[in-house]
Structures are given as C-alpha cells and as structure tokens.
C-alpha cells in the first residue's frame, strides 16, 4: 500500500463518520422541531383560553366598576 492509498482510506473513513453524524444530527433536529411545534401549539391554546377568560371577566367588571363609581359619586354628593 502506498501513502496515497492509506490517505484515501483515512479520508473515506472520516467522510463516512461525518456523514453518519450529520444524519443523526438531522434526525435530532427534526425531533426537536416537532417538540417545539407541539409546545407552541399548546401555549397558543392556553393563551386563547386565557384571552376568553379575560374577555368574560372584562364584560362583568366593566359594568360593575361603572356602577361603583356612580354609587361613590352619589354617596359623596349626599354627604355634602
């Protein structure tokens, strides 16, 4: 075997190793991407639910706050 043949063998082994590592990393990247997609969709559902709750609370509290302000003003005027 000549030095050139040994060098070709060494380079082909390194190429195969790096190709294998690249394939493994690509598979892991796809899995992580899928997990991120699941987490973001779950977070989006949670935020949507919270938005609905806040909207419902806002519908109730706004008239109550207005009524309280009006009653407070009426009580202040009666005291004078």
N, CA, C and O atoms as a GROMACS GRO file, in nm:
protein
  320
    1UNK      N    1   0.083  -0.118   0.000
    1UNK     CA    2   0.000   0.000   0.000
    1UNK      C    3   0.088   0.125   0.000
    1UNK      O    4   0.188   0.135   0.072
    2UNK      N    5   0.048   0.214  -0.080
    2UNK     CA    6   0.123   0.338  -0.086
    2UNK      C    7   0.062   0.440   0.010
    2UNK      O    8  -0.047   0.419   0.064
    3UNK      N    9   0.131   0.546   0.029
    3UNK     CA   10   0.084   0.651   0.119
    3UNK      C   11  -0.045   0.713   0.066
    3UNK      O   12  -0.131   0.753   0.145
    4UNK      N   13  -0.059   0.720  -0.063
    4UNK     CA   14  -0.179   0.777  -0.121
    4UNK      C   15  -0.301   0.689  -0.094
    4UNK      O   16  -0.408   0.742  -0.065
    5UNK      N   17  -0.287   0.558  -0.101
    5UNK     CA   18  -0.398   0.466  -0.073
    5UNK      C   19  -0.437   0.474   0.074
    5UNK      O   20  -0.556   0.469   0.106
    6UNK      N   21  -0.340   0.485   0.162
    6UNK     CA   22  -0.369   0.497   0.306
    6UNK      C   23  -0.443   0.628   0.332
    6UNK      O   24  -0.539   0.632   0.410
    7UNK      N   25  -0.399   0.734   0.269
    7UNK     CA   26  -0.465   0.863   0.285
    7UNK      C   27  -0.608   0.858   0.233
    7UNK      O   28  -0.697   0.916   0.296
    8UNK      N   29  -0.634   0.792   0.123
    8UNK     CA   30  -0.769   0.778   0.069
    8UNK      C   31  -0.856   0.700   0.166
    8UNK      O   32  -0.971   0.736   0.188
    9UNK      N   33  -0.802   0.593   0.224
    9UNK     CA   34  -0.878   0.512   0.320
    9UNK      C   35  -0.912   0.596   0.444
    9UNK      O   36  -1.026   0.593   0.491
   10UNK      N   37  -0.815   0.670   0.495
   10UNK     CA   38  -0.839   0.752   0.614
   10UNK      C   39  -0.944   0.859   0.584
   10UNK      O   40  -1.035   0.880   0.665
   11UNK      N   41  -0.932   0.925   0.471
   11UNK     CA   42  -1.029   1.028   0.435
   11UNK      C   43  -1.169   0.972   0.413
   11UNK      O   44  -1.267   1.035   0.451
   12UNK      N   45  -1.178   0.855   0.353
   12UNK     CA   46  -1.310   0.795   0.332
   12UNK      C   47  -1.373   0.752   0.464
   12UNK      O   48  -1.495   0.761   0.480
   13UNK      N   49  -1.292   0.706   0.559
   13UNK     CA   50  -1.345   0.671   0.692
   13UNK      C   51  -1.399   0.797   0.761
   13UNK      O   52  -1.509   0.796   0.817
   14UNK      N   53  -1.319   0.906   0.758
   14UNK     CA   54  -1.365   1.030   0.819
   14UNK      C   55  -1.491   1.083   0.750
   14UNK      O   56  -1.582   1.134   0.816
   15UNK      N   57  -1.497   1.072   0.619
   15UNK     CA   58  -1.616   1.114   0.546
   15UNK      C   59  -1.738   1.033   0.588
   15UNK      O   60  -1.846   1.089   0.607
   16UNK      N   61  -1.722   0.903   0.603
   16UNK     CA   62  -1.834   0.818   0.646
   16UNK      C   63  -1.878   0.853   0.788
   16UNK      O   64  -1.998   0.857   0.816
   17UNK      N   65  -1.781   0.879   0.876
   17UNK     CA   66  -1.815   0.915   1.015
   17UNK      C   67  -1.890   1.048   1.017
   17UNK      O   68  -1.994   1.058   1.083
   18UNK      N   69  -1.841   1.149   0.946
   18UNK     CA   70  -1.908   1.278   0.944
   18UNK      C   71  -2.045   1.270   0.876
   18UNK      O   72  -2.137   1.341   0.916
   19UNK      N   73  -2.060   1.186   0.777
   19UNK     CA   74  -2.189   1.166   0.713
   19UNK      C   75  -2.288   1.103   0.811
   19UNK      O   76  -2.403   1.144   0.818
   20UNK      N   77  -2.243   1.007   0.885
   20UNK     CA   78  -2.327   0.942   0.987
   20UNK      C   79  -2.366   1.041   1.096
   20UNK      O   80  -2.482   1.045   1.138
   21UNK      N   81  -2.270   1.121   1.142
   21UNK     CA   82  -2.300   1.222   1.244
   21UNK      C   83  -2.400   1.324   1.189
   21UNK      O   84  -2.490   1.368   1.261
   22UNK      N   85  -2.384   1.363   1.063
   22UNK     CA   86  -2.477   1.458   1.002
   22UNK      C   87  -2.618   1.403   0.993
   22UNK      O   88  -2.714   1.476   1.019
   23UNK      N   89  -2.631   1.277   0.958
   23UNK     CA   90  -2.764   1.214   0.951
   23UNK      C   91  -2.827   1.209   1.089
   23UNK      O   92  -2.946   1.238   1.104
   24UNK      N   93  -2.749   1.171   1.190
   24UNK     CA   94  -2.802   1.164   1.327
   24UNK      C   95  -2.845   1.302   1.375
   24UNK      O   96  -2.951   1.317   1.435
   25UNK      N   97  -2.762   1.402   1.349
   25UNK     CA   98  -2.798   1.538   1.390
   25UNK      C   99  -2.922   1.590   1.317
   25UNK      O  100  -3.002   1.663   1.375
   26UNK      N  101  -2.938   1.554   1.191
   26UNK     CA  102  -3.057   1.596   1.116
   26UNK      C  103  -3.183   1.532   1.176
   26UNK      O  104  -3.286   1.598   1.187
   27UNK      N  105  -3.174   1.405   1.213
   27UNK     CA  106  -3.288   1.338   1.275
   27UNK      C  107  -3.322   1.403   1.409
   27UNK      O  108  -3.439   1.425   1.439
   28UNK      N  109  -3.219   1.434   1.489
   28UNK     CA  110  -3.244   1.500   1.617
   28UNK      C  111  -3.303   1.639   1.598
   28UNK      O  112  -3.389   1.682   1.675
   29UNK      N  113  -3.259   1.709   1.495
   29UNK     CA  114  -3.314   1.841   1.466
   29UNK      C  115  -3.462   1.833   1.429
   29UNK      O  116  -3.541   1.918   1.470
   30UNK      N  117  -3.498   1.733   1.353
   30UNK     CA  118  -3.640   1.714   1.317
   30UNK      C  119  -3.722   1.685   1.442
   30UNK      O  120  -3.832   1.739   1.457
   31UNK      N  121  -3.671   1.601   1.531
   31UNK     CA  122  -3.744   1.571   1.655
   31UNK      C  123  -3.761   1.694   1.742
   31UNK      O  124  -3.869   1.718   1.795
   32UNK      N  125  -3.655   1.772   1.757
   32UNK     CA  126  -3.663   1.893   1.838
   32UNK      C  127  -3.761   1.992   1.776
   32UNK      O  128  -3.836   2.057   1.847
   33UNK      N  129  -3.760   2.003   1.645
   33UNK     CA  130  -3.854   2.092   1.577
   33UNK      C  131  -3.998   2.048   1.601
   33UNK      O  132  -4.086   2.132   1.622
   34UNK      N  133  -4.023   1.920   1.599
   34UNK     CA  134  -4.159   1.870   1.625
   34UNK      C  135  -4.200   1.899   1.769
   34UNK      O  136  -4.315   1.935   1.795
   35UNK      N  137  -4.107   1.884   1.864
   35UNK     CA  138  -4.138   1.915   2.004
   35UNK      C  139  -4.168   2.063   2.020
   35UNK      O  140  -4.261   2.100   2.092
   36UNK      N  141  -4.090   2.148   1.955
   36UNK     CA  142  -4.114   2.292   1.963
   36UNK      C  143  -4.251   2.325   1.905
   36UNK      O  144  -4.322   2.410   1.959
   37UNK      N  145  -4.288   2.258   1.798
   37UNK     CA  146  -4.419   2.283   1.736
   37UNK      C  147  -4.530   2.244   1.833
   37UNK      O  148  -4.630   2.315   1.846
   38UNK      N  149  -4.515   2.130   1.901
   38UNK     CA  150  -4.616   2.087   1.998
   38UNK      C  151  -4.626   2.185   2.114
   38UNK      O  152  -4.736   2.218   2.159
   39UNK      N  153  -4.513   2.232   2.163
   39UNK     CA  154  -4.513   2.325   2.276
   39UNK      C  155  -4.577   2.457   2.236
   39UNK      O  156  -4.656   2.513   2.312
   40UNK      N  157  -4.544   2.507   2.118
   40UNK     CA  158  -4.604   2.634   2.076
   40UNK      C  159  -4.753   2.622   2.052
   40UNK      O  160  -4.827   2.716   2.082
   41UNK      N  161  -4.799   2.511   2.000
   41UNK     CA  162  -4.944   2.496   1.980
   41UNK      C  163  -5.015   2.484   2.115
   41UNK      O  164  -5.125   2.536   2.131
   42UNK      N  165  -4.953   2.418   2.211
   42UNK     CA  166  -5.010   2.409   2.345
   42UNK      C  167  -5.014   2.547   2.410
   42UNK      O  168  -5.114   2.583   2.472
   43UNK      N  169  -4.907   2.623   2.396
   43UNK     CA  170  -4.905   2.758   2.452
   43UNK      C  171  -5.008   2.846   2.385
   43UNK      O  172  -5.071   2.929   2.451
   44UNK      N  173  -5.027   2.829   2.256
   44UNK     CA  174  -5.127   2.908   2.184
   44UNK      C  175  -5.268   2.875   2.233
   44UNK      O  176  -5.350   2.965   2.249
   45UNK      N  177  -5.296   2.747   2.256
   45UNK     CA  178  -5.427   2.708   2.310
   45UNK      C  179  -5.448   2.768   2.449
   45UNK      O  180  -5.557   2.815   2.481
   46UNK      N  181  -5.344   2.766   2.531
   46UNK     CA  182  -5.354   2.822   2.666
   46UNK      C  183  -5.380   2.971   2.661
   46UNK      O  184  -5.465   3.022   2.735
   47UNK      N  185  -5.309   3.042   2.576
   47UNK     CA  186  -5.328   3.186   2.564
   47UNK      C  187  -5.467   3.218   2.513
   47UNK      O  188  -5.529   3.314   2.559
   48UNK      N  189  -5.516   3.141   2.420
   48UNK     CA  190  -5.652   3.163   2.368
   48UNK      C  191  -5.754   3.144   2.480
   48UNK      O  192  -5.849   3.222   2.492
   49UNK      N  193  -5.734   3.040   2.560
   49UNK     CA  194  -5.824   3.018   2.673
   49UNK      C  195  -5.820   3.133   2.773
   49UNK      O  196  -5.923   3.177   2.823
   50UNK      N  197  -5.700   3.182   2.801
   50UNK     CA  198  -5.687   3.295   2.893
   50UNK      C  199  -5.750   3.421   2.835
   50UNK      O  200  -5.811   3.500   2.908
   51UNK      N  201  -5.734   3.441   2.707
   51UNK     CA  202  -5.798   3.556   2.644
   51UNK      C  203  -5.950   3.550   2.658
   51UNK      O  204  -6.014   3.651   2.683
   52UNK      N  205  -6.006   3.431   2.643
   52UNK     CA  206  -6.150   3.415   2.658
   52UNK      C  207  -6.194   3.444   2.802
   52UNK      O  208  -6.296   3.508   2.825
   53UNK      N  209  -6.115   3.397   2.897
   53UNK     CA  210  -6.147   3.421   3.038
   53UNK      C  211  -6.140   3.570   3.068
   53UNK      O  212  -6.229   3.626   3.133
   54UNK      N  213  -6.034   3.635   3.022
   54UNK     CA  214  -6.018   3.778   3.047
   54UNK      C  215  -6.130   3.857   2.981
   54UNK      O  216  -6.180   3.953   3.039
   55UNK      N  217  -6.169   3.818   2.862
   55UNK     CA  218  -6.279   3.887   2.795
   55UNK      C  219  -6.408   3.872   2.874
   55UNK      O  220  -6.485   3.967   2.887
   56UNK      N  221  -6.432   3.753   2.928
   56UNK     CA  222  -6.552   3.731   3.010
   56UNK      C  223  -6.548   3.812   3.138
   56UNK      O  224  -6.649   3.870   3.177
   57UNK      N  225  -6.434   3.815   3.202
   57UNK     CA  226  -6.420   3.893   3.325
   57UNK      C  227  -6.434   4.042   3.295
   57UNK      O  228  -6.494   4.116   3.372
   58UNK      N  229  -6.379   4.083   3.183
   58UNK     CA  230  -6.388   4.224   3.145
   58UNK      C  231  -6.533   4.266   3.122
   58UNK      O  232  -6.571   4.377   3.157
   59UNK      N  233  -6.614   4.178   3.064
   59UNK     CA  234  -6.755   4.209   3.041
   59UNK      C  235  -6.829   4.227   3.173
   59UNK      O  236  -6.922   4.307   3.182
   60UNK      N  237  -6.789   4.152   3.274
   60UNK     CA  238  -6.856   4.160   3.404
   60UNK      C  239  -6.804   4.279   3.484
   60UNK      O  240  -6.883   4.351   3.546
   61UNK      N  241  -6.674   4.299   3.484
   61UNK     CA  242  -6.617   4.401   3.570
   61UNK      C  243  -6.642   4.543   3.520
   61UNK      O  244  -6.653   4.635   3.601
   62UNK      N  245  -6.653   4.563   3.394
   62UNK     CA  246  -6.672   4.698   3.342
   62UNK      C  247  -6.804   4.759   3.391
   62UNK      O  248  -6.803   4.872   3.442
   63UNK      N  249  -6.917   4.690   3.380
   63UNK     CA  250  -7.040   4.748   3.436
   63UNK      C  251  -7.034   4.761   3.588
   63UNK      O  252  -7.088   4.857   3.644
   64UNK      N  253  -6.971   4.666   3.654
   64UNK     CA  254  -6.961   4.674   3.799
   64UNK      C  255  -6.877   4.794   3.841
   64UNK      O  256  -6.911   4.863   3.937
   65UNK      N  257  -6.768   4.818   3.770
   65UNK     CA  258  -6.683   4.933   3.802
   65UNK      C  259  -6.759   5.063   3.779
   65UNK      O  260  -6.749   5.156   3.860
   66UNK      N  261  -6.833   5.072   3.669
   66UNK     CA  262  -6.911   5.192   3.642
   66UNK      C  263  -7.017   5.214   3.750
   66UNK      O  264  -7.038   5.326   3.795
   67UNK      N  265  -7.081   5.106   3.791
   67UNK     CA  266  -7.182   5.118   3.896
   67UNK      C  267  -7.119   5.164   4.027
   67UNK      O  268  -7.176   5.246   4.098
   68UNK      N  269  -7.002   5.113   4.058
   68UNK     CA  270  -6.933   5.152   4.182
   68UNK      C  271  -6.895   5.300   4.176
   68UNK      O  272  -6.912   5.371   4.275
   69UNK      N  273  -6.844   5.345   4.064
   69UNK     CA  274  -6.806   5.486   4.051
   69UNK      C  275  -6.927   5.576   4.066
   69UNK      O  276  -6.921   5.679   4.134
   70UNK      N  277  -7.038   5.538   4.003
   70UNK     CA  278  -7.160   5.618   4.013
   70UNK      C  279  -7.210   5.620   4.157
   70UNK      O  280  -7.248   5.726   4.208
   71UNK      N  281  -7.210   5.504   4.223
   71UNK     CA  282  -7.255   5.500   4.362
   71UNK      C  283  -7.164   5.580   4.454
   71UNK      O  284  -7.212   5.648   4.545
   72UNK      N  285  -7.035   5.575   4.431
   72UNK     CA  286  -6.942   5.654   4.511
   72UNK      C  287  -6.968   5.803   4.492
   72UNK      O  288  -6.965   5.880   4.589
   73UNK      N  289  -6.993   5.845   4.370
   73UNK     CA  290  -7.022   5.986   4.343
   73UNK      C  291  -7.153   6.029   4.410
   73UNK      O  292  -7.163   6.139   4.464
   74UNK      N  293  -7.253   5.941   4.405
   74UNK     CA  294  -7.381   5.972   4.470
   74UNK      C  295  -7.364   5.983   4.622
   74UNK      O  296  -7.423   6.072   4.684
   75UNK      N  297  -7.286   5.894   4.681
   75UNK     CA  298  -7.262   5.899   4.826
   75UNK      C  299  -7.188   6.028   4.863
   75UNK      O  300  -7.217   6.089   4.966
   76UNK      N  301  -7.092   6.069   4.780
   76UNK     CA  302  -7.017   6.193   4.811
   76UNK      C  303  -7.110   6.313   4.802
   76UNK      O  304  -7.099   6.404   4.884
   77UNK      N  305  -7.199   6.316   4.705
   77UNK     CA  306  -7.289   6.430   4.689
   77UNK      C  307  -7.392   6.435   4.803
   77UNK      O  308  -7.432   6.543   4.846
   78UNK      N  309  -7.434   6.320   4.851
   78UNK     CA  310  -7.532   6.315   4.961
   78UNK      C  311  -7.470   6.364   5.090
   78UNK      O  312  -7.538   6.424   5.173
   79UNK      N  313  -7.340   6.337   5.110
   79UNK     CA  314  -7.271   6.380   5.232
   79UNK      C  315  -7.256   6.531   5.236
   79UNK      O  316  -7.251   6.588   5.344
   80UNK      N  317  -7.247   6.596   5.122
   80UNK     CA  318  -7.228   6.742   5.119
   80UNK      C  319  -7.353   6.809   5.158
   80UNK      O  320  -7.359   6.932   5.162
   0.00000   0.00000   0.00000
